[in-house]
Amino acid sequence: MLGVYCRERRLFSWETAVHKMTGMPAAKLGIAARGLVKTGYAADLALFDPKTVRDEATFPEPHRHPVGIPYVVVNGQVVVDGPRYHAVPAGRVLTR
């Protein structure tokens, strides 16, 4: 979404793309306190570089990590810190 549709094809603004991947699905699925950066909401954040972000996954290799996303925070816990992945049990299954 970000690398291809925002940067390369310019079909969406960065803000629209982020909303389509965060706040919009959380609202449509009725998942409370998710999808926005707001007081009282879960601290789920991904820091990305608009110049380099791109998906590296392919059908033969679906678990390849993306490029250009140096930090990921799940429920307030850092799970990706540059090249390091921290296998902390920060996430959980979300239901309505």
RORONU-6452 format. One record per atom (N, C-alpha, C, CB): x, y, z; atom name; residue in one letter. Coordinates in nm, 2 decimals, always signed. Glycine has a CB too. Layout:
ATOM       u       v       w   a  r
ATOM       X       Y       Z  CA  A
...
END
This chain:
ATOM       u       v       w   a  r
ATOM   +0.08   -0.12   +0.00   N  M
ATOM   +0.00   +0.00   +0.00  CA  M
ATOM   +0.09   +0.13   +0.00   C  M
ATOM   -0.10   +0.00   +0.12  CB  M
ATOM   +0.18   +0.13   +0.10   N  L
ATOM   +0.26   +0.26   +0.11  CA  L
ATOM   +0.35   +0.28   +0.00   C  L
ATOM   +0.33   +0.26   +0.24  CB  L
ATOM   +0.44   +0.18   -0.03   N  G
ATOM   +0.54   +0.20   -0.13  CA  G
ATOM   +0.48   +0.21   -0.27   C  G
ATOM   +0.64   +0.08   -0.13  CB  G
ATOM   +0.39   +0.12   -0.30   N  V
ATOM   +0.34   +0.12   -0.44  CA  V
ATOM   +0.23   +0.22   -0.46   C  V
ATOM   +0.28   -0.02   -0.47  CB  V
ATOM   +0.13   +0.23   -0.38   N  Y
ATOM   +0.01   +0.31   -0.41  CA  Y
ATOM   +0.03   +0.46   -0.36   C  Y
ATOM   -0.11   +0.26   -0.34  CB  Y
ATOM   +0.12   +0.48   -0.27   N  C
ATOM   +0.14   +0.62   -0.22  CA  C
ATOM   +0.26   +0.68   -0.30   C  C
ATOM   +0.16   +0.63   -0.07  CB  C
ATOM   +0.38   +0.62   -0.28   N  R
ATOM   +0.50   +0.68   -0.33  CA  R
ATOM   +0.51   +0.66   -0.48   C  R
ATOM   +0.62   +0.61   -0.27  CB  R
ATOM   +0.49   +0.54   -0.53   N  E
ATOM   +0.51   +0.52   -0.68  CA  E
ATOM   +0.40   +0.56   -0.77   C  E
ATOM   +0.54   +0.37   -0.70  CB  E
ATOM   +0.28   +0.51   -0.74   N  R
ATOM   +0.16   +0.55   -0.82  CA  R
ATOM   +0.09   +0.67   -0.78   C  R
ATOM   +0.06   +0.43   -0.82  CB  R
ATOM   +0.11   +0.72   -0.66   N  R
ATOM   +0.05   +0.84   -0.61  CA  R
ATOM   -0.10   +0.84   -0.62   C  R
ATOM   +0.10   +0.96   -0.69  CB  R
ATOM   -0.16   +0.72   -0.59   N  L
ATOM   -0.31   +0.71   -0.59  CA  L
ATOM   -0.37   +0.75   -0.46   C  L
ATOM   -0.34   +0.56   -0.61  CB  L
ATOM   -0.29   +0.75   -0.35   N  F
ATOM   -0.34   +0.79   -0.22  CA  F
ATOM   -0.24   +0.89   -0.16   C  F
ATOM   -0.37   +0.67   -0.13  CB  F
ATOM   -0.29   +0.98   -0.07   N  S
ATOM   -0.20   +1.05   +0.01  CA  S
ATOM   -0.15   +0.96   +0.12   C  S
ATOM   -0.27   +1.19   +0.07  CB  S
ATOM   -0.04   +1.00   +0.19   N  W
ATOM   +0.01   +0.91   +0.30  CA  W
ATOM   -0.10   +0.91   +0.41   C  W
ATOM   +0.14   +0.97   +0.36  CB  W
ATOM   -0.16   +1.02   +0.44   N  E
ATOM   -0.26   +1.02   +0.54  CA  E
ATOM   -0.38   +0.93   +0.51   C  E
ATOM   -0.31   +1.16   +0.56  CB  E
ATOM   -0.42   +0.93   +0.39   N  T
ATOM   -0.54   +0.84   +0.35  CA  T
ATOM   -0.49   +0.69   +0.36   C  T
ATOM   -0.58   +0.87   +0.20  CB  T
ATOM   -0.38   +0.66   +0.31   N  A
ATOM   -0.33   +0.52   +0.32  CA  A
ATOM   -0.32   +0.47   +0.46   C  A
ATOM   -0.19   +0.51   +0.25  CB  A
ATOM   -0.26   +0.56   +0.55   N  V
ATOM   -0.25   +0.52   +0.69  CA  V
ATOM   -0.39   +0.50   +0.75   C  V
ATOM   -0.17   +0.62   +0.77  CB  V
ATOM   -0.48   +0.59   +0.72   N  H
ATOM   -0.62   +0.58   +0.77  CA  H
ATOM   -0.69   +0.45   +0.72   C  H
ATOM   -0.70   +0.70   +0.73  CB  H
ATOM   -0.67   +0.41   +0.59   N  K
ATOM   -0.72   +0.29   +0.54  CA  K
ATOM   -0.67   +0.16   +0.60   C  K
ATOM   -0.70   +0.29   +0.38  CB  K
ATOM   -0.55   +0.17   +0.66   N  M
ATOM   -0.49   +0.06   +0.72  CA  M
ATOM   -0.51   +0.05   +0.88   C  M
ATOM   -0.34   +0.05   +0.69  CB  M
ATOM   -0.56   +0.16   +0.93   N  T
ATOM   -0.57   +0.17   +1.08  CA  T
ATOM   -0.71   +0.21   +1.13   C  T
ATOM   -0.46   +0.27   +1.13  CB  T
ATOM   -0.74   +0.33   +1.13   N  G
ATOM   -0.86   +0.38   +1.19  CA  G
ATOM   -0.99   +0.33   +1.11   C  G
ATOM   -0.86   +0.53   +1.18  CB  G
ATOM   -0.98   +0.33   +0.98   N  M
ATOM   -1.10   +0.28   +0.91  CA  M
ATOM   -1.14   +0.13   +0.94   C  M
ATOM   -1.07   +0.30   +0.76  CB  M
ATOM   -1.04   +0.04   +0.93   N  P
ATOM   -1.08   -0.10   +0.96  CA  P
ATOM   -1.12   -0.12   +1.11   C  P
ATOM   -0.97   -0.19   +0.93  CB  P
ATOM   -1.05   -0.05   +1.20   N  A
ATOM   -1.09   -0.06   +1.34  CA  A
ATOM   -1.24   -0.01   +1.36   C  A
ATOM   -0.99   +0.02   +1.43  CB  A
ATOM   -1.27   +0.10   +1.30   N  A
ATOM   -1.41   +0.15   +1.31  CA  A
ATOM   -1.51   +0.06   +1.25   C  A
ATOM   -1.42   +0.29   +1.25  CB  A
ATOM   -1.48   +0.01   +1.12   N  K
ATOM   -1.57   -0.08   +1.05  CA  K
ATOM   -1.59   -0.21   +1.13   C  K
ATOM   -1.52   -0.11   +0.91  CB  K
ATOM   -1.49   -0.26   +1.19   N  L
ATOM   -1.50   -0.39   +1.26  CA  L
ATOM   -1.55   -0.37   +1.41   C  L
ATOM   -1.36   -0.46   +1.26  CB  L
ATOM   -1.57   -0.25   +1.45   N  G
ATOM   -1.62   -0.22   +1.58  CA  G
ATOM   -1.52   -0.25   +1.69   C  G
ATOM   -1.74   -0.30   +1.61  CB  G
ATOM   -1.39   -0.24   +1.66   N  I
ATOM   -1.28   -0.27   +1.76  CA  I
ATOM   -1.25   -0.14   +1.84   C  I
ATOM   -1.15   -0.32   +1.69  CB  I
ATOM   -1.29   -0.14   +1.96   N  A
ATOM   -1.28   -0.02   +2.05  CA  A
ATOM   -1.13   +0.01   +2.08   C  A
ATOM   -1.36   -0.03   +2.17  CB  A
ATOM   -1.10   +0.14   +2.10   N  A
ATOM   -0.97   +0.19   +2.15  CA  A
ATOM   -0.86   +0.14   +2.06   C  A
ATOM   -0.95   +0.15   +2.29  CB  A
ATOM   -0.88   +0.13   +1.93   N  R
ATOM   -0.77   +0.09   +1.84  CA  R
ATOM   -0.78   +0.18   +1.71   C  R
ATOM   -0.78   -0.06   +1.80  CB  R
ATOM   -0.67   +0.19   +1.64   N  G
ATOM   -0.67   +0.25   +1.51  CA  G
ATOM   -0.64   +0.40   +1.50   C  G
ATOM   -0.80   +0.23   +1.45  CB  G
ATOM   -0.63   +0.46   +1.62   N  L
ATOM   -0.60   +0.61   +1.62  CA  L
ATOM   -0.50   +0.63   +1.73   C  L
ATOM   -0.73   +0.69   +1.65  CB  L
ATOM   -0.42   +0.74   +1.71   N  V
ATOM   -0.33   +0.79   +1.82  CA  V
ATOM   -0.41   +0.88   +1.90   C  V
ATOM   -0.20   +0.85   +1.76  CB  V
ATOM   -0.46   +0.83   +2.02   N  K
ATOM   -0.55   +0.91   +2.10  CA  K
ATOM   -0.54   +0.86   +2.24   C  K
ATOM   -0.70   +0.89   +2.05  CB  K
ATOM   -0.55   +0.96   +2.34   N  T
ATOM   -0.54   +0.92   +2.48  CA  T
ATOM   -0.65   +0.81   +2.51   C  T
ATOM   -0.57   +1.05   +2.56  CB  T
ATOM   -0.60   +0.71   +2.58   N  G
ATOM   -0.68   +0.60   +2.62  CA  G
ATOM   -0.69   +0.48   +2.52   C  G
ATOM   -0.82   +0.65   +2.65  CB  G
ATOM   -0.63   +0.50   +2.40   N  Y
ATOM   -0.63   +0.40   +2.30  CA  Y
ATOM   -0.50   +0.32   +2.32   C  Y
ATOM   -0.64   +0.46   +2.16  CB  Y
ATOM   -0.50   +0.20   +2.27   N  A
ATOM   -0.38   +0.11   +2.27  CA  A
ATOM   -0.27   +0.18   +2.19   C  A
ATOM   -0.41   -0.03   +2.21  CB  A
ATOM   -0.15   +0.17   +2.24   N  A
ATOM   -0.03   +0.23   +2.17  CA  A
ATOM   +0.02   +0.13   +2.07   C  A
ATOM   +0.08   +0.28   +2.27  CB  A
ATOM   -0.04   +0.13   +1.95   N  D
ATOM   +0.00   +0.05   +1.84  CA  D
ATOM   +0.05   +0.14   +1.74   C  D
ATOM   -0.12   -0.05   +1.78  CB  D
ATOM   +0.18   +0.14   +1.72   N  L
ATOM   +0.24   +0.24   +1.63  CA  L
ATOM   +0.35   +0.17   +1.54   C  L
ATOM   +0.31   +0.35   +1.71  CB  L
ATOM   +0.36   +0.22   +1.41   N  A
ATOM   +0.47   +0.18   +1.32  CA  A
ATOM   +0.53   +0.30   +1.26   C  A
ATOM   +0.41   +0.08   +1.21  CB  A
ATOM   +0.66   +0.32   +1.28   N  L
ATOM   +0.73   +0.43   +1.23  CA  L
ATOM   +0.79   +0.39   +1.09   C  L
ATOM   +0.84   +0.48   +1.32  CB  L
ATOM   +0.75   +0.46   +0.98   N  F
ATOM   +0.81   +0.42   +0.85  CA  F
ATOM   +0.87   +0.54   +0.78   C  F
ATOM   +0.69   +0.36   +0.77  CB  F
ATOM   +0.96   +0.51   +0.69   N  D
ATOM   +1.03   +0.61   +0.61  CA  D
ATOM   +0.96   +0.61   +0.47   C  D
ATOM   +1.18   +0.57   +0.59  CB  D
ATOM   +0.89   +0.72   +0.44   N  P
ATOM   +0.82   +0.73   +0.31  CA  P
ATOM   +0.90   +0.71   +0.19   C  P
ATOM   +0.74   +0.86   +0.30  CB  P
ATOM   +1.03   +0.74   +0.20   N  K
ATOM   +1.12   +0.73   +0.09  CA  K
ATOM   +1.16   +0.58   +0.06   C  K
ATOM   +1.25   +0.81   +0.11  CB  K
ATOM   +1.16   +0.49   +0.16   N  T
ATOM   +1.21   +0.36   +0.14  CA  T
ATOM   +1.11   +0.25   +0.17   C  T
ATOM   +1.33   +0.34   +0.23  CB  T
ATOM   +1.00   +0.28   +0.24   N  V
ATOM   +0.91   +0.17   +0.28  CA  V
ATOM   +0.86   +0.09   +0.16   C  V
ATOM   +0.79   +0.23   +0.35  CB  V
ATOM   +0.87   -0.04   +0.17   N  R
ATOM   +0.82   -0.13   +0.07  CA  R
ATOM   +0.80   -0.27   +0.12   C  R
ATOM   +0.91   -0.13   -0.06  CB  R
ATOM   +0.71   -0.34   +0.06   N  D
ATOM   +0.68   -0.48   +0.10  CA  D
ATOM   +0.78   -0.57   +0.03   C  D
ATOM   +0.53   -0.52   +0.07  CB  D
ATOM   +0.84   -0.66   +0.10   N  E
ATOM   +0.93   -0.76   +0.04  CA  E
ATOM   +0.87   -0.90   +0.03   C  E
ATOM   +1.06   -0.76   +0.13  CB  E
ATOM   +0.75   -0.92   +0.08   N  A
ATOM   +0.69   -1.05   +0.08  CA  A
ATOM   +0.65   -1.09   -0.06   C  A
ATOM   +0.57   -1.06   +0.17  CB  A
ATOM   +0.67   -1.22   -0.09   N  T
ATOM   +0.63   -1.27   -0.22  CA  T
ATOM   +0.54   -1.40   -0.20   C  T
ATOM   +0.75   -1.30   -0.31  CB  T
ATOM   +0.48   -1.45   -0.30   N  F
ATOM   +0.41   -1.58   -0.28  CA  F
ATOM   +0.50   -1.69   -0.23   C  F
ATOM   +0.33   -1.61   -0.40  CB  F
ATOM   +0.62   -1.71   -0.30   N  P
ATOM   +0.70   -1.81   -0.25  CA  P
ATOM   +0.77   -1.79   -0.11   C  P
ATOM   +0.82   -1.83   -0.35  CB  P
ATOM   +0.78   -1.66   -0.08   N  E
ATOM   +0.84   -1.62   +0.05  CA  E
ATOM   +0.75   -1.52   +0.12   C  E
ATOM   +0.99   -1.56   +0.03  CB  E
ATOM   +0.64   -1.56   +0.18   N  P
ATOM   +0.54   -1.47   +0.24  CA  P
ATOM   +0.58   -1.40   +0.37   C  P
ATOM   +0.41   -1.54   +0.25  CB  P
ATOM   +0.69   -1.46   +0.43   N  H
ATOM   +0.72   -1.41   +0.57  CA  H
ATOM   +0.84   -1.31   +0.56   C  H
ATOM   +0.75   -1.52   +0.66  CB  H
ATOM   +0.88   -1.26   +0.45   N  R
ATOM   +0.99   -1.16   +0.44  CA  R
ATOM   +0.94   -1.03   +0.50   C  R
ATOM   +1.03   -1.14   +0.29  CB  R
ATOM   +1.03   -0.97   +0.58   N  H
ATOM   +1.00   -0.85   +0.65  CA  H
ATOM   +1.00   -0.73   +0.55   C  H
ATOM   +1.10   -0.82   +0.76  CB  H
ATOM   +0.92   -0.63   +0.57   N  P
ATOM   +0.92   -0.51   +0.49  CA  P
ATOM   +1.05   -0.43   +0.51   C  P
ATOM   +0.80   -0.42   +0.51  CB  P
ATOM   +1.08   -0.34   +0.42   N  V
ATOM   +1.19   -0.25   +0.43  CA  V
ATOM   +1.13   -0.11   +0.47   C  V
ATOM   +1.27   -0.24   +0.30  CB  V
ATOM   +1.21   -0.03   +0.54   N  G
ATOM   +1.17   +0.11   +0.57  CA  G
ATOM   +1.07   +0.12   +0.69   C  G
ATOM   +1.10   +0.16   +0.45  CB  G
ATOM   +1.06   +0.02   +0.77   N  I
ATOM   +0.98   +0.03   +0.90  CA  I
ATOM   +1.07   -0.01   +1.01   C  I
ATOM   +0.85   -0.07   +0.89  CB  I
ATOM   +1.15   +0.09   +1.06   N  P
ATOM   +1.25   +0.06   +1.17  CA  P
ATOM   +1.19   +0.03   +1.31   C  P
ATOM   +1.35   +0.17   +1.17  CB  P
ATOM   +1.07   +0.08   +1.34   N  Y
ATOM   +1.02   +0.07   +1.47  CA  Y
ATOM   +0.87   +0.03   +1.47   C  Y
ATOM   +1.04   +0.20   +1.55  CB  Y
ATOM   +0.84   -0.07   +1.55   N  V
ATOM   +0.70   -0.11   +1.57  CA  V
ATOM   +0.67   -0.12   +1.72   C  V
ATOM   +0.67   -0.24   +1.49  CB  V
ATOM   +0.56   -0.06   +1.76   N  V
ATOM   +0.52   -0.07   +1.90  CA  V
ATOM   +0.38   -0.13   +1.91   C  V
ATOM   +0.52   +0.08   +1.97  CB  V
ATOM   +0.36   -0.23   +1.99   N  V
ATOM   +0.24   -0.30   +2.01  CA  V
ATOM   +0.20   -0.29   +2.15   C  V
ATOM   +0.24   -0.45   +1.96  CB  V
ATOM   +0.08   -0.24   +2.18   N  N
ATOM   +0.03   -0.22   +2.32  CA  N
ATOM   +0.14   -0.15   +2.40   C  N
ATOM   -0.01   -0.35   +2.38  CB  N
ATOM   +0.21   -0.05   +2.35   N  G
ATOM   +0.31   +0.02   +2.42  CA  G
ATOM   +0.44   -0.05   +2.44   C  G
ATOM   +0.25   +0.05   +2.56  CB  G
ATOM   +0.46   -0.17   +2.38   N  Q
ATOM   +0.58   -0.24   +2.39  CA  Q
ATOM   +0.65   -0.24   +2.26   C  Q
ATOM   +0.56   -0.38   +2.45  CB  Q
ATOM   +0.78   -0.21   +2.26   N  V
ATOM   +0.86   -0.21   +2.14  CA  V
ATOM   +0.88   -0.35   +2.09   C  V
ATOM   +0.99   -0.13   +2.15  CB  V
ATOM   +0.84   -0.39   +1.97   N  V
ATOM   +0.86   -0.52   +1.92  CA  V
ATOM   +0.96   -0.52   +1.81   C  V
ATOM   +0.73   -0.58   +1.88  CB  V
ATOM   +0.97   -0.41   +1.74   N  V
ATOM   +1.08   -0.40   +1.63  CA  V
ATOM   +1.16   -0.27   +1.67   C  V
ATOM   +1.02   -0.40   +1.49  CB  V
ATOM   +1.29   -0.29   +1.69   N  D
ATOM   +1.37   -0.18   +1.73  CA  D
ATOM   +1.49   -0.18   +1.63   C  D
ATOM   +1.42   -0.19   +1.88  CB  D
ATOM   +1.48   -0.12   +1.52   N  G
ATOM   +1.58   -0.12   +1.42  CA  G
ATOM   +1.59   -0.26   +1.37   C  G
ATOM   +1.71   -0.07   +1.47  CB  G
ATOM   +1.71   -0.32   +1.37   N  P
ATOM   +1.73   -0.46   +1.32  CA  P
ATOM   +1.69   -0.56   +1.42   C  P
ATOM   +1.88   -0.48   +1.29  CB  P
ATOM   +1.65   -0.52   +1.54   N  R
ATOM   +1.62   -0.62   +1.65  CA  R
ATOM   +1.47   -0.64   +1.66   C  R
ATOM   +1.68   -0.58   +1.78  CB  R
ATOM   +1.43   -0.77   +1.67   N  Y
ATOM   +1.29   -0.81   +1.69  CA  Y
ATOM   +1.29   -0.86   +1.83   C  Y
ATOM   +1.24   -0.92   +1.59  CB  Y
ATOM   +1.19   -0.81   +1.91   N  H
ATOM   +1.17   -0.85   +2.05  CA  H
ATOM   +1.05   -0.93   +2.06   C  H
ATOM   +1.17   -0.73   +2.15  CB  H
ATOM   +1.06   -1.06   +2.09   N  A
ATOM   +0.95   -1.15   +2.09  CA  A
ATOM   +0.88   -1.14   +2.23   C  A
ATOM   +1.00   -1.30   +2.07  CB  A
ATOM   +0.82   -1.02   +2.25   N  V
ATOM   +0.75   -1.00   +2.38  CA  V
ATOM   +0.60   -1.03   +2.35   C  V
ATOM   +0.77   -0.85   +2.43  CB  V
ATOM   +0.53   -1.08   +2.44   N  P
ATOM   +0.39   -1.11   +2.42  CA  P
ATOM   +0.30   -0.99   +2.43   C  P
ATOM   +0.34   -1.22   +2.52  CB  P
ATOM   +0.32   -0.89   +2.34   N  A
ATOM   +0.25   -0.76   +2.35  CA  A
ATOM   +0.11   -0.77   +2.28   C  A
ATOM   +0.33   -0.66   +2.28  CB  A
ATOM   +0.10   -0.85   +2.18   N  G
ATOM   -0.03   -0.85   +2.10  CA  G
ATOM   -0.13   -0.95   +2.16   C  G
ATOM   +0.00   -0.89   +1.96  CB  G
ATOM   -0.25   -0.94   +2.11   N  R
ATOM   -0.36   -1.04   +2.15  CA  R
ATOM   -0.46   -1.04   +2.04   C  R
ATOM   -0.42   -1.00   +2.29  CB  R
ATOM   -0.54   -1.14   +2.04   N  V
ATOM   -0.65   -1.15   +1.94  CA  V
ATOM   -0.75   -1.05   +1.97   C  V
ATOM   -0.71   -1.30   +1.93  CB  V
ATOM   -0.80   -0.97   +1.87   N  L
ATOM   -0.90   -0.87   +1.89  CA  L
ATOM   -1.03   -0.92   +1.84   C  L
ATOM   -0.86   -0.74   +1.82  CB  L
ATOM   -1.13   -0.89   +1.92   N  T
ATOM   -1.27   -0.93   +1.89  CA  T
ATOM   -1.36   -0.80   +1.91   C  T
ATOM   -1.32   -1.05   +1.97  CB  T
ATOM   -1.48   -0.81   +1.85   N  R
ATOM   -1.57   -0.70   +1.87  CA  R
ATOM   -1.61   -0.68   +2.01   C  R
ATOM   -1.69   -0.71   +1.78  CB  R
END
